[in-house]
Amino acid sequence: MRIYTKLLNPKMIRQMINEPKKILIILVFILVAVFIKEFIGTNESLEAKVIKVIDGDTINVLENKQVLKIRLFGIDAPESKQEFGKESTDFLASMIMDKNIRIIYKDKDQYGRIIGIVKFDGKDINKIMVSSGYAWAYTHYSDIYAKDQILAKEKKLGLWKSENPLEPHKWRKQNRF
């Protein structure tokens, strides 16, 4: 708070006008602060209880008597009506249903869902979904789980037991109603 008071001091403002280097330094500092907040993220998190597993990458949680829809960041699981969709949903439910989890906030999507990394008992649930073969790494948005997908594919885990599993975004495109 003291630095803002000094910066807003009229005497200090006159001095800065006479010293363009200081103005440039302050502007660079402000731009760096904005960059860090926007592109690196705030790592905000929330604690909530899982009340519904919608599918392998979407859940509903209860936080402060409010239901929030959470989309797991960096993964894309088979749709409910898609081959391996039920198995993916059941696997996610077996890990976190009725559990208190931590969600590391990444973003909000066009549908108003919170996009985040789900943590339970110190484990990255998003990573487990991919490394166990119950979801694809959603490399269109992030490569965070790409190596986990390669290993699951090599070991033929989960959906990788199938000859040619169809990525959910392709399945959705083929099955629009």
N, C-alpha and C positions, 0 to 999 in steps of 0.2 A: 504494500500500500504506500510506503514511503516513496518508492521510485516514481509512482504515478503522481504524487503530490509535487515532487521535484520537477517532473516533466511539464506539469500544468502551471507551474510558477511562471508569471509573465517575464520575470528577469531571465529565467532559464530559456524561455522561448526566444527572446531577443538574441541571446548568446548562440543558440542553435542556428538561427537564421544566418548569423554571421559566420558560422562554421558548418559548411555543407557536409563535411566528412561525418559529423555527428548525426546529421539527418539520415545520411546514407546508412550508417551503422544501425540506427534504430529501425529503419525500413527493412533492412536485411533481417534483423532480429525478429521483427513482426512476421515477415514472410516465412521464415524458418519455423516459427511457432505454428503458423497456420498449416504449413506443409505437414508437420509432424502430426497435428491433430487430424487432418483429413486423410492422409495416406498411410500412416502407420497405425492409426486408430487410438482409441482411448483405453482399450482393454477393460472397458466397463464390464461388469458381470452382475448377474442376479442369481439368487438362490430361489428355487421353486420346486414344487412337487409335480411329478408327471401324473396326469389324470387320464390321458388317452394317448395311445400310439395310433396315429392315423394310417401311416405306412412306414416304410423303412427309412424315410428321411424327414418326416414331419410328425410333430407331437403337439399335444396341448398340455400346458402346465398351469398350475394354480399358484399365483403369487399375490399376496395381500388381498385375498378374496376376488381376484381378477383372473379370468382365463385368458392366457396368451397362447398364440399359435407360434410355434418355433419350427423353422426350417433348418436342418443341419447343414452347416457350411461345408463346401468343398466336396460334397458327395451327391450322387444321384442314384437312388434305389429304384428297383422295378416297381411299376405301378401295381396297385392292388389286384387289378384284373389281368395283369401281365404274368407270363410264366416266371416263377420264382418270387412273385410279389408277396404271397402269403408267408412264405418262408422268411423273407426279409423282414416283414412286419413282425412276425412272431419272434425272430431272433432279437430285434431291437427291444420288444416288449419284455422278453425274458431278462434283459439286462437292467432296464430302468423303470418299468411300470411300477407305480406307487412308491417310487424312490424320490428322495430329495436330491436334486442335481444342481450343478452350477452351470450357467450358460455364459460363455464369454461372447459378448456382443460384437458382431462384425458389421452388420448393416440391417436395413429393412428392405424388403422386396416390394415389387409393384402391387402386391396384394395386401400389404401391411403386416406381413409376417416378420418376426425377428429372425434374422439369419445369424446363427452362432455355432460355436463349438461347444458341444455338450460334454461335461466332465462329471464322472461319478466315481467316487472312491479313488480319486487321483488319476483315473484313466480317461483317455480321449476316446469317447464313444464313437465319434465320427470315424476315427482311424480304425477302430476295431471293426466297424461295419465293412470297411473296404478291405482290410487285411484278412478278414474271415471269408470274403467272397460274397457278402450280402448287399454290396453296393459298388457302383463305379466311382472312381475318382472323377469329380466333375472338373476336368482340366480346362474347360471353357472359362471357368472363373478363377481357378487356382490349381497349382501343381503340388500343393501341400501333401496330398495323399497318393501321388502318382507312383512312387516307388512301392507303396503298400499294395497297389493294384497289380503291379508287375509280379510281385512275389506270390500273391493269391492266385494269379493266372498260371504261373509256373507250377504251383502245387495243386492246381485244379480244385480249388476250394469253392464251396457254395455254388454260385451261378456259373462258375468257370468249369463245372463238370459237364455242362452242356456244350455241344459242338460249336454253335454260333449264337451266344446270348445276344439279344437285341438291346441296345442301349435305350433307356427310358425315353430320351428326347426323340429318338427315331420312332419308337413305338407310339408315342403320343401323336406324332405327325401322321402316322399311318391310321390311327384310330380316332380321328376327330369326328365328332358327331354333328 
